[in-house]
Amino acid sequence: MNITTFAKRLCLLVPLIVTPAAWAVEMMPSPPQLAAKSYVLMDASSGNVLVENNGDQRLPPASLTKLMTAYIATLEIRRGQIGENDPVTVSENAWRTGGSRMFIKVGTQVSVSDLLHGIIIQSGNDASVALSEHIAGSEDAFADMMNKTAGELGMSNSHFMNPTGLPNPEHYSSAHDMALLARAIIHEDPTHYAIYSQKEFFWNGIKQPNRNLLLWRDKTVDGLKTGHTDEAGYCMVSSAVRDGQRLIAVVFGTNSEVARAAETQKLLTYGFRFFETQTFYQKGVELAQAPVWKGTTNQVKAGLAEDLTMTLPKGQLKKLAASMTMNPQLMAPIAQGDVIGKVEVKLDDKVVHSADLIALEPVEEGGIFRRVWDSIRLFFYGLFN
């Protein structure tokens, strides 16, 4: 495929990530104003924030903290550091932890899998402490792991002091950060994500329900977690899928269990009604070939480092225009992953999205004859161009 053909196809297919303000869409209503301190609506595929209010404000996350606790636990399982069936001995420290509980008993052994269910479904503080001690040796050491992981996920407005979310002045997060964490949970480990959709969990003779009311009210909702303290108010992170599109909604600081579900539903309804998402190209797919000088081959395959996914108001795809440019006079050697060009997507002459084109394969430096011959060609090329 030549560059001209690619550019024509791209005008129709290139994905775009923008905020509603960039579109000035006719007939599209303003986002709902929620009775909450902070909220964010994010598309799970693109990571585009569709609606937000005080999304980066640092607030107490209450039991939303357990999303990070569970994420680290599943990460350790996938790395082979712990096993689903490993027995965890319940310490007195874990047993004595107040707040919502799984009701594990001191000195008994509980499997990692059961503790994970107790954390996600029952919001057990005792289970959170027990699993954190099993993974890191102590709550403090586990908090260090939490903060390191937060940094890796780009959660720049989060700091954790414990695995439970019990109040601490230095323990905080934000709606945007929680959406980032939820997105990682959903994408990285679908098997364990299925736990978040379970409506109840039976342990130690006690059956406790999942506090996410939307699991009963909206069949498209399949997670994630609720939280509440007097300081934080009622908080929730939820996700739903409709017609192949997944959205993540986060609300902080509503005034009741019913309110957090209702306000979350407003966000989800707005997002699914007025936005659409589609992935057209996946990373690593050849989109064009670029000329290379002084190499063992005279062309290199060009593609994208990340999926090209668009999230935009419905019906706006036809307004896009796109172009592709290659860096001038690409010289070997070229390493796989080197940036060799750029795609720009425009709306009404305004660039609304750009992405680097990378080399999908290495190109080694050619022999002496090839290098000399291309030097001569470049000399004359420069004279006439």
C-alpha positions as CSV (number, residue, x, y, z in Angstrom):
1,M,0.0,0.0,0.0
2,N,1.5,3.4,-1.0
3,I,1.3,6.5,1.2
4,T,-1.5,8.2,-0.9
5,T,-3.7,5.1,-0.7
6,F,-3.1,4.8,3.0
7,A,-3.9,8.4,3.7
8,K,-7.2,8.1,1.8
9,R,-8.1,5.0,3.9
10,L,-7.0,6.7,7.0
11,C,-9.5,9.6,6.4
12,L,-12.2,7.0,7.0
13,L,-10.7,4.7,9.5
14,V,-8.2,6.5,11.8
15,P,-9.3,6.4,15.4
16,L,-9.4,9.5,17.5
17,I,-9.3,10.3,21.2
18,V,-10.7,13.7,22.1
19,T,-12.8,15.4,24.7
20,P,-16.4,16.7,24.0
21,A,-15.2,20.3,24.1
22,A,-13.1,19.7,20.9
23,W,-16.1,18.7,18.9
24,A,-18.8,21.4,19.3
25,V,-21.4,18.8,18.5
26,E,-24.8,20.1,17.5
27,M,-27.8,18.8,19.5
28,M,-25.6,17.1,22.1
29,P,-26.7,18.1,25.6
30,S,-24.3,19.1,28.4
31,P,-23.1,16.3,30.6
32,P,-25.2,15.6,33.7
33,Q,-24.3,17.5,36.9
34,L,-24.0,15.0,39.7
35,A,-24.6,15.4,43.4
36,A,-21.0,14.3,44.2
37,K,-17.7,15.9,45.1
38,S,-15.9,14.4,42.2
39,Y,-16.6,12.2,39.2
40,V,-15.2,10.9,36.0
41,L,-16.6,8.9,33.0
42,M,-13.9,7.2,31.0
43,D,-14.0,5.0,27.9
44,A,-12.2,1.8,28.8
45,S,-10.7,1.1,25.4
46,S,-9.2,4.5,24.6
47,G,-8.8,5.8,28.1
48,N,-10.5,9.0,26.9
49,V,-12.2,11.0,29.7
50,L,-15.7,11.8,28.4
51,V,-17.1,13.6,31.5
52,E,-15.3,14.9,34.6
53,N,-15.8,17.2,37.5
54,N,-12.9,17.7,39.9
55,G,-11.5,14.5,38.5
56,D,-8.0,15.1,39.9
57,Q,-9.0,16.3,43.3
58,R,-7.4,14.3,46.1
59,L,-10.0,12.8,48.3
60,P,-10.3,9.9,50.8
61,P,-11.2,6.8,48.7
62,A,-12.5,4.6,51.5
63,S,-12.9,1.0,50.4
64,L,-12.1,1.9,46.8
65,T,-8.6,1.4,48.1
66,K,-9.3,-2.3,47.9
67,L,-9.2,-2.1,44.1
68,M,-5.4,-1.5,44.5
69,T,-5.1,-4.3,47.1
70,A,-6.9,-6.8,44.8
71,Y,-5.0,-5.6,41.7
72,I,-1.6,-6.2,43.4
73,A,-2.8,-9.6,44.7
74,T,-3.8,-10.8,41.2
75,L,-0.6,-9.3,39.8
76,E,1.4,-11.4,42.2
77,I,-0.6,-14.5,41.2
78,R,0.1,-13.9,37.6
79,R,3.8,-13.4,38.4
80,G,3.9,-16.7,40.2
81,Q,4.8,-15.1,43.5
82,I,1.7,-16.5,45.3
83,G,-0.9,-19.2,44.4
84,E,-4.7,-19.1,44.4
85,N,-4.7,-22.1,46.8
86,D,-1.9,-20.9,49.1
87,P,-3.0,-21.0,52.8
88,V,-2.8,-17.6,54.6
89,T,-2.6,-17.7,58.4
90,V,-4.8,-15.0,59.9
91,S,-2.9,-12.7,62.3
92,E,-4.3,-11.1,65.3
93,N,-3.7,-7.7,63.6
94,A,-5.9,-8.8,60.6
95,W,-8.6,-10.3,62.9
96,R,-8.8,-7.1,65.0
97,T,-9.2,-4.7,62.0
98,G,-12.5,-2.8,62.3
99,G,-15.0,-1.8,59.8
100,S,-16.5,-4.1,57.1
101,R,-15.4,-7.6,57.6
102,M,-15.2,-11.1,56.0
103,F,-15.2,-12.5,59.6
104,I,-12.0,-14.6,59.3
105,K,-10.7,-16.0,62.6
106,V,-7.3,-15.4,64.2
107,G,-4.9,-18.4,63.8
108,T,-7.0,-20.1,61.1
109,Q,-5.8,-20.5,57.5
110,V,-7.7,-19.1,54.5
111,S,-6.8,-19.5,50.9
112,V,-5.6,-16.6,48.8
113,S,-8.6,-17.1,46.5
114,D,-11.1,-16.9,49.4
115,L,-9.5,-13.8,50.7
116,L,-9.6,-12.2,47.3
117,H,-13.3,-12.9,47.1
118,G,-13.8,-11.5,50.6
119,I,-12.0,-8.3,49.6
120,I,-13.8,-7.7,46.3
121,I,-17.3,-8.9,47.2
122,Q,-17.6,-8.4,50.9
123,S,-15.2,-5.5,51.2
124,G,-13.5,-7.2,54.2
125,N,-10.9,-5.1,55.9
126,D,-9.7,-8.2,57.8
127,A,-9.2,-10.0,54.6
128,S,-7.4,-7.1,53.1
129,V,-4.9,-6.9,56.0
130,A,-4.4,-10.7,56.0
131,L,-3.6,-10.8,52.3
132,S,-1.4,-7.8,52.4
133,E,0.6,-9.3,55.3
134,H,0.9,-12.6,53.3
135,I,2.2,-10.8,50.2
136,A,4.5,-8.2,51.8
137,G,5.0,-9.1,55.5
138,S,3.3,-6.1,56.9
139,E,0.7,-3.4,56.0
140,D,3.4,-0.8,55.8
141,A,5.5,-2.8,53.3
142,F,2.4,-3.5,51.3
143,A,1.5,0.2,51.3
144,D,5.0,0.8,49.7
145,M,4.0,-1.7,47.0
146,M,0.7,0.1,46.5
147,N,2.4,3.4,46.0
148,K,5.0,2.0,43.6
149,T,2.2,0.4,41.5
150,A,0.2,3.6,41.5
151,G,3.2,5.4,40.0
152,E,3.6,2.8,37.3
153,L,-0.1,3.2,36.4
154,G,0.2,7.0,36.2
155,M,-2.0,7.5,39.3
156,S,-0.3,10.9,40.1
157,N,-2.9,12.0,42.7
158,S,-2.9,8.9,44.9
159,H,-1.1,7.9,48.0
160,F,-1.9,4.8,50.1
161,M,-1.1,4.2,53.8
162,N,-3.0,0.9,54.2
163,P,-4.7,-1.8,52.2
164,T,-8.2,-1.1,53.5
165,G,-9.0,2.5,53.0
166,L,-9.5,3.2,56.7
167,P,-9.1,7.0,57.3
168,N,-5.6,8.4,57.4
169,P,-4.7,12.1,56.5
170,E,-2.0,10.9,54.1
171,H,-4.3,8.3,52.4
172,Y,-6.0,9.7,49.3
173,S,-6.8,9.2,45.6
174,S,-8.9,10.8,42.9
175,A,-11.7,9.9,40.5
176,H,-9.4,9.9,37.5
177,D,-6.8,7.7,39.2
178,M,-9.4,5.2,40.2
179,A,-10.6,5.1,36.6
180,L,-7.1,4.3,35.5
181,L,-6.8,1.6,38.1
182,A,-10.1,0.1,37.0
183,R,-9.0,0.1,33.4
184,A,-5.9,-1.8,34.3
185,I,-7.9,-4.4,36.3
186,I,-10.3,-4.9,33.4
187,H,-7.7,-5.2,30.6
188,E,-4.9,-7.1,32.3
189,D,-6.7,-9.9,34.0
190,P,-10.2,-10.8,32.7
191,T,-10.3,-14.0,34.7
192,H,-10.1,-12.3,38.1
193,Y,-12.2,-9.4,36.9
194,A,-15.1,-11.8,36.7
195,I,-15.1,-11.8,40.6
196,Y,-16.3,-8.1,40.6
197,S,-19.6,-9.1,39.0
198,Q,-20.5,-11.7,41.7
199,K,-23.5,-10.5,43.8
200,E,-22.7,-12.3,47.0
201,F,-20.1,-14.5,48.8
202,F,-20.7,-17.1,51.5
203,W,-18.0,-17.5,54.1
204,N,-17.9,-18.7,57.7
205,G,-21.6,-19.4,57.7
206,I,-22.3,-15.8,56.7
207,K,-23.6,-14.7,53.3
208,Q,-22.8,-11.1,52.4
209,P,-24.1,-9.2,49.4
210,N,-22.0,-7.1,47.0
211,R,-22.8,-3.4,47.9
212,N,-22.8,-2.4,44.2
213,L,-26.6,-1.9,43.7
214,L,-26.1,-1.5,39.9
215,L,-25.3,-5.3,39.7
216,W,-29.0,-5.9,40.4
217,R,-30.4,-2.9,38.5
218,D,-28.5,-2.9,35.3
219,K,-27.5,-6.2,33.6
220,T,-24.8,-4.4,31.6
221,V,-22.9,-3.5,34.8
222,D,-20.2,-6.1,35.8
223,G,-18.1,-4.3,38.5
224,L,-16.2,-2.9,40.3
225,K,-16.3,-1.6,43.9
226,T,-18.0,0.6,46.5
227,G,-16.6,2.5,49.4
228,H,-17.9,4.5,52.4
229,T,-16.6,6.3,55.5
230,D,-17.9,9.3,57.2
231,E,-15.0,11.3,55.8
232,A,-15.2,10.0,52.2
233,G,-19.0,9.8,51.9
234,Y,-20.4,7.2,49.5
235,C,-18.1,6.3,46.6
236,M,-18.2,3.9,43.7
237,V,-16.3,2.7,40.7
238,S,-18.5,0.9,38.1
239,S,-18.1,-0.5,34.7
240,A,-20.6,-1.5,32.0
241,V,-20.6,-2.9,28.5
242,R,-23.2,-2.1,25.9
243,D,-22.9,-3.1,22.2
244,G,-19.2,-3.8,22.6
245,Q,-18.4,-0.5,24.2
246,R,-17.2,-0.4,27.8
247,L,-17.3,2.6,30.0
248,I,-15.9,3.2,33.5
249,A,-17.7,5.6,35.9
250,V,-16.3,6.9,39.2
251,V,-18.1,8.9,41.8
252,F,-16.7,10.3,45.0
253,G,-18.6,11.8,47.9
254,T,-22.3,11.2,47.4
255,N,-24.6,11.3,50.4
256,S,-26.1,7.7,50.4
257,E,-25.8,4.2,49.0
258,V,-28.8,4.9,46.8
259,A,-27.4,8.2,45.6
260,R,-24.0,6.8,44.5
261,A,-25.8,4.2,42.4
262,A,-28.2,6.7,40.9
263,E,-25.5,9.3,40.1
264,T,-23.3,6.6,38.5
265,Q,-26.2,5.5,36.4
266,K,-26.6,9.0,35.0
267,L,-23.0,9.0,33.9
268,L,-23.3,5.6,32.2
269,T,-26.5,6.5,30.5
270,Y,-25.1,9.7,29.1
271,G,-21.9,8.1,27.9
272,F,-23.6,5.2,26.1
273,R,-26.3,7.5,24.6
274,F,-23.9,10.1,23.1
275,F,-20.5,8.5,22.5
276,E,-19.2,5.6,20.5
277,T,-15.8,3.8,20.5
278,Q,-14.1,1.6,17.9
279,T,-10.7,0.2,17.4
280,F,-9.6,0.2,13.7
281,Y,-5.9,-0.6,13.8
282,Q,-4.0,-2.6,16.3
283,K,-0.4,-2.0,17.3
284,G,2.2,-3.8,15.2
285,V,0.0,-3.9,12.0
286,E,1.8,-2.8,8.8
287,L,0.2,0.4,7.5
288,A,2.7,1.5,4.9
289,Q,6.3,1.1,3.8
290,A,8.9,3.9,4.0
291,P,12.0,4.2,1.8
292,V,15.3,3.6,3.6
293,W,18.8,4.7,2.4
294,K,22.1,2.9,3.0
295,G,20.5,-0.3,4.4
296,T,20.4,-3.9,3.6
297,T,16.9,-3.3,2.2
298,N,15.4,-0.2,0.6
299,Q,12.1,-0.2,2.6
300,V,10.9,-0.6,6.1
301,K,7.5,-1.5,7.4
302,A,5.7,1.3,9.3
303,G,3.0,0.8,11.9
304,L,1.8,2.1,15.3
305,A,3.1,1.5,18.7
306,E,-0.3,1.6,20.3
307,D,-3.8,0.6,19.1
308,L,-5.6,3.4,17.3
309,T,-8.9,3.7,19.0
310,M,-11.5,6.4,18.7
311,T,-14.0,7.7,21.2
312,L,-16.2,10.4,19.8
313,P,-19.8,11.8,19.8
314,K,-22.0,9.6,17.7
315,G,-22.2,10.4,14.0
316,Q,-19.0,12.4,13.8
317,L,-16.7,10.0,12.1
318,K,-17.4,11.4,8.6
319,K,-16.0,14.8,9.6
320,L,-12.5,13.5,10.1
321,A,-9.6,14.1,7.8
322,A,-6.1,12.5,8.2
323,S,-2.7,12.5,6.7
324,M,0.5,10.6,7.1
325,T,4.1,11.8,6.8
326,M,7.4,10.0,6.9
327,N,10.6,11.4,8.3
328,P,12.8,12.6,5.4
329,Q,15.7,10.5,4.2
330,L,15.6,7.6,6.6
331,M,19.1,6.2,7.1
332,A,20.1,2.7,8.2
333,P,20.6,1.4,10.7
334,I,17.0,1.6,12.0
335,A,16.0,-0.3,15.1
336,Q,12.6,-1.9,15.6
337,G,10.5,0.7,17.4
338,D,12.3,3.8,16.1
339,V,9.9,6.6,15.2
340,I,9.9,7.1,11.5
341,G,6.8,9.2,10.8
342,K,3.6,10.6,12.1
343,V,-0.2,10.4,11.6
344,E,-2.2,13.6,12.1
345,V,-6.0,13.6,12.3
346,K,-7.8,16.9,11.8
347,L,-11.3,18.3,12.4
348,D,-12.0,21.6,10.6
349,D,-8.2,22.2,10.1
350,K,-7.5,21.6,13.8
351,V,-5.2,18.7,14.7
352,V,-7.1,16.7,17.3
353,H,-5.0,13.6,17.4
354,S,-1.5,12.6,16.4
355,A,0.4,9.3,16.6
356,D,3.9,8.2,15.9
357,L,4.6,5.7,13.1
358,I,7.4,3.3,14.1
359,A,9.5,0.8,12.3
360,L,8.0,-2.6,12.7
361,E,11.3,-4.3,11.9
362,P,15.0,-3.5,12.1
363,V,17.0,-2.5,9.0
364,E,20.7,-3.2,9.2
365,E,23.4,-0.9,7.6
366,G,24.1,-2.1,4.0
367,G,27.5,-3.0,2.6
368,I,30.1,-0.5,1.4
369,F,28.9,-0.6,-2.2
370,R,25.3,0.1,-1.1
371,R,26.3,3.0,1.2
372,V,28.5,4.6,-1.5
373,W,25.8,4.2,-4.2
374,D,23.1,5.7,-2.0
375,S,25.4,8.6,-1.1
376,I,25.7,9.4,-4.8
377,R,22.0,9.1,-5.3
378,L,21.3,11.4,-2.3
379,F,23.7,14.0,-3.7
380,F,21.8,14.2,-6.9
381,Y,18.5,14.0,-5.1
382,G,19.5,17.0,-3.1
383,L,20.4,19.0,-6.2
384,F,17.0,18.5,-7.8
385,N,14.8,18.5,-4.7
